[in-house]
Amino acid sequence: LKLLSLAAILACGLSPLAHAAEGELVIGTEGAYPPFSMADANGNVTGFDADVGNAVCEKLQLKCRFVVQAFDGLIPALNAKRFDIIISGMSITDERQKQIDFSNSYAEFPNQFVAKKDSDLAAAKDFDTLKKDLSGLRVGVQSGTTHAAYVEKVMPDAQLMTYDTLDQMQIDLSSGRLDTSFADTSAQNDFLAKPEAADFQLVDVVIDSASDATLGKGLGIGIRKDEGDLKARINQALCDLGEDGTLKTASEKWFKL
Ligand code: ARG
């Protein structure tokens, strides 16, 4: 298999990627959001977002390097050029699009609350009951996320508690300092598989991105606004990865769906 030659790229009007000079694409990710992005002690990143990133780099014929950064600092760090793109389960939202651009969406996931088994909240079967039950409860979310924005806007009667990492939030949930948490269903399932989550369950009511604009329009790769050329290439790569089954394989591997 041969990708476009340099001559062909120039003929299409695309200049060679600036990043190609260094031969690598630097990707900012949280590294603490399983199963999207997990960093080990040596800084090696695995997970769905790592697979997507590595596959994009391969399509662009660039070496991948991951830089780990707290979630709510990813956008400022991208704009400060600490890395070239963000892949961190980040949803495409109007708020974020004021600061950065996004690729086309490469995946979309529902969101759910986790609650203690046998609690009123755990029994909620519809949105209105869920909302009523949340009133006065301590709801954990990761700071800077769409989940934080959603609960703040749509569930004003809940007591919002924000955490830098999901890990800290889960510790507070399992030790009773929180009544419930709100996150991507797949991140919640990752928690529920742990022994300390034995007394917890998903609340049935699924909150998909269509339910409110704060939840965004699917996950996108974050790109600086002045990088239109890189954005075009990444969109092309995502298109190819969708067609050749790579995205589906990665999703089956990490989400069993
Ligand atoms: N999709 C949600 C958002 O964009 C949650 C992302 C959390 N990602 C992470 N690496 N912690 O806000």
Residues whose N, C-alpha, C, O or C-beta is under 5 A from the ligand:
A	BS01	LIG	E30 Y33 F71 S88 G89 M90 S91 G144 T145 T146 H147
